[in-house]
């Protein structure tokens, strides 16, 4: 048998062996998902995430994150985790933006409620308003944010500190608790 023919025969046998091993694997997708859920492993990991949500051709939201872990295989509480930080940019009809930045985020799929924490900043560039806290909950369906943690709200004229805060996501309608600081009041409206 010539050397070239012998080499092709060995290569063909190896290929058939690998194909047989591949198709003999009996795990179906459900078994793999259950295994990953049991070991608390994500069903998928995405790096360098850049998602754009549009409505009628207009960009409404951008989501940027270095890593996204997909835990949608959890039966009772599926979620998505952003363990290395997140940046969310929401645009209104005038194309003004509100940015949410945090070092960590988790989004619960069934409720559309997200928790962002560690170095949380919410910035409304049009109103020159910035909220700083260490934990914030965001209800994407209601366009509502809230925290029971300490916060600092910086506006054009004021810096307000407090504990407990709720607002719509663009920081235009505020309800603050336990506040302290100097607040500018215009006596001639």
C-alpha positions as CSV (number, residue, x, y, z in Angstrom):
1,X,0.0,0.0,0.0
2,X,1.5,3.4,-1.0
3,X,2.3,5.8,1.9
4,X,-0.1,8.5,0.6
5,X,-3.0,6.0,0.5
6,X,-2.2,4.7,4.0
7,X,-2.3,8.3,5.3
8,X,-5.8,8.9,3.7
9,X,-7.2,5.7,5.2
10,X,-6.0,6.7,8.7
11,X,-7.5,10.2,8.2
12,X,-10.9,8.7,7.0
13,X,-11.0,6.3,10.0
14,X,-10.3,9.2,12.4
15,X,-13.0,11.3,10.8
16,X,-15.6,8.5,11.0
17,X,-14.7,7.9,14.6
18,X,-15.1,11.6,15.5
19,X,-18.5,11.8,13.7
20,X,-19.7,8.7,15.5
21,X,-18.7,10.2,18.8
22,X,-20.4,13.4,18.0
23,X,-23.7,11.8,17.1
24,X,-23.7,9.3,19.9
25,X,-23.9,12.0,22.5
26,X,-27.3,11.5,24.2
27,X,-27.7,14.8,26.0
28,X,-30.5,16.9,24.7
29,X,-30.7,20.6,25.2
30,X,-33.1,20.3,28.2
31,X,-30.6,18.1,30.1
32,X,-27.8,20.6,29.4
33,X,-29.9,23.5,30.6
34,X,-30.9,21.7,33.8
35,X,-27.2,20.8,34.5
36,X,-26.1,24.4,34.0
37,X,-29.0,25.6,36.3
38,X,-28.1,23.0,39.0
39,X,-24.4,24.2,39.0
40,X,-25.5,27.9,38.9
41,X,-23.8,28.4,35.6
42,X,-25.1,30.7,32.9
43,X,-26.6,29.1,29.8
44,X,-24.7,31.7,27.7
45,X,-22.0,34.3,28.1
46,X,-21.7,37.3,25.8
47,X,-18.7,39.6,25.7
48,X,-18.6,43.2,24.5
49,X,-22.4,43.7,24.4
50,X,-23.8,46.5,22.4
51,X,-27.6,46.3,22.1
52,X,-29.8,48.9,20.4
53,X,-33.6,49.0,21.0
54,X,-35.5,50.9,18.3
55,X,-39.2,51.8,18.0
56,X,-40.5,52.9,14.6
57,X,-37.0,53.5,13.3
58,X,-36.0,55.7,16.3
59,X,-33.3,54.6,18.8
60,X,-34.9,54.4,22.2
61,X,-32.2,52.6,24.3
62,X,-28.6,51.5,24.0
63,X,-27.1,49.0,26.4
64,X,-23.3,48.6,26.6
65,X,-21.5,46.1,28.8
66,X,-18.2,44.1,28.8
67,X,-19.9,40.8,29.8
68,X,-23.5,39.5,29.9
69,X,-24.4,36.2,31.6
70,X,-27.7,34.6,30.5
71,X,-29.4,32.7,33.3
72,X,-32.7,32.3,31.4
73,X,-32.6,28.6,32.3
74,X,-33.9,29.3,35.8
75,X,-37.4,28.1,36.0
76,X,-38.9,30.4,38.7
77,X,-36.6,33.5,38.4
78,X,-34.8,33.8,35.1
79,X,-32.3,36.7,34.9
80,X,-29.5,38.4,33.0
81,X,-26.4,39.5,34.9
82,X,-23.8,42.1,34.0
83,X,-21.0,41.4,36.4
84,X,-18.4,43.8,35.0
85,X,-20.6,46.9,34.7
86,X,-23.2,48.4,32.5
87,X,-24.1,51.6,30.6
88,X,-27.7,52.2,29.6
89,X,-28.6,55.2,27.4
90,X,-32.3,56.1,27.1
91,X,-33.4,58.7,24.5
92,X,-36.6,60.7,24.7
93,X,-38.5,62.1,21.7
94,X,-36.3,65.2,21.5
95,X,-33.3,62.8,21.3
96,X,-32.1,64.0,24.8
97,X,-30.4,61.2,26.7
98,X,-30.4,59.9,30.3
99,X,-27.5,57.6,31.1
100,X,-27.4,55.0,33.8
101,X,-23.9,53.7,34.8
102,X,-23.1,51.0,37.4
103,X,-20.3,48.5,38.2
104,X,-22.9,45.6,38.4
105,X,-26.4,45.0,37.2
106,X,-29.0,42.1,37.3
107,X,-32.2,42.2,35.3
108,X,-35.1,39.9,36.3
109,X,-36.8,38.8,33.1
110,X,-40.3,38.1,34.4
111,X,-40.7,41.4,36.2
112,X,-38.5,43.7,34.0
113,X,-37.0,45.1,37.2
114,X,-33.2,45.6,37.3
115,X,-30.9,46.2,40.2
116,X,-27.9,48.3,39.5
117,X,-25.3,48.7,42.2
118,X,-21.8,49.9,43.1
119,X,-20.9,53.4,41.8
120,X,-24.4,54.0,40.3
121,X,-24.8,57.3,38.4
122,X,-27.9,58.5,36.6
123,X,-27.2,61.5,34.4
124,X,-29.8,63.7,32.7
125,X,-27.7,65.8,30.3
126,X,-30.6,68.1,29.2
127,X,-31.5,69.1,32.7
128,X,-27.9,69.0,34.0
129,X,-29.0,66.6,36.8
130,X,-27.0,63.8,38.3
131,X,-28.0,61.1,40.9
132,X,-25.2,59.2,42.7
133,X,-25.9,56.2,44.9
134,X,-24.6,52.6,45.6
135,X,-27.9,50.8,44.8
136,X,-30.8,51.5,42.6
137,X,-33.8,49.6,41.3
138,X,-35.2,50.3,37.9
139,X,-38.6,49.3,36.7
140,X,-38.3,49.4,32.9
141,X,-42.1,48.9,32.4
142,X,-43.0,51.9,34.6
143,X,-40.0,54.0,33.7
144,X,-39.4,54.4,37.5
145,X,-36.3,54.3,39.6
146,X,-36.0,54.0,43.4
147,X,-33.6,53.3,46.3
148,X,-33.6,53.1,50.1
149,X,-29.9,53.7,50.2
150,X,-28.1,57.0,50.7
151,X,-27.9,59.3,47.6
152,X,-26.6,62.6,46.3
153,X,-28.6,64.6,43.8
154,X,-26.7,67.3,42.0
155,X,-28.7,69.9,40.0
156,X,-27.8,73.2,38.3
157,X,-28.2,75.0,41.6
158,X,-28.2,72.4,44.4
159,X,-26.5,69.4,45.9
160,X,-28.9,67.4,48.0
161,X,-28.0,64.4,50.2
162,X,-30.6,62.0,51.5
163,X,-31.6,58.4,52.2
164,X,-34.4,57.1,50.1
165,X,-35.3,58.3,46.7
166,X,-37.8,57.6,43.9
167,X,-38.3,59.3,40.5
168,X,-39.2,58.7,36.9
169,X,-36.1,57.6,35.0
170,X,-35.3,61.0,33.6
171,X,-35.1,62.6,37.1
172,X,-37.8,65.1,36.4
173,X,-40.3,64.1,39.0
174,X,-38.6,63.4,42.4
175,X,-39.6,62.2,45.8
176,X,-36.7,62.3,48.3
177,X,-36.6,61.1,51.9
178,X,-34.4,62.2,54.8
179,X,-32.8,65.1,52.8
180,X,-30.2,67.5,53.9
181,X,-28.3,70.2,52.1
182,X,-28.7,73.7,50.8
183,X,-31.5,74.2,48.4
184,X,-31.9,77.3,46.2
185,X,-35.5,78.7,46.3
186,X,-36.6,81.3,43.8
187,X,-39.0,83.7,45.7
188,X,-40.0,85.4,42.4
189,X,-41.4,82.7,40.2
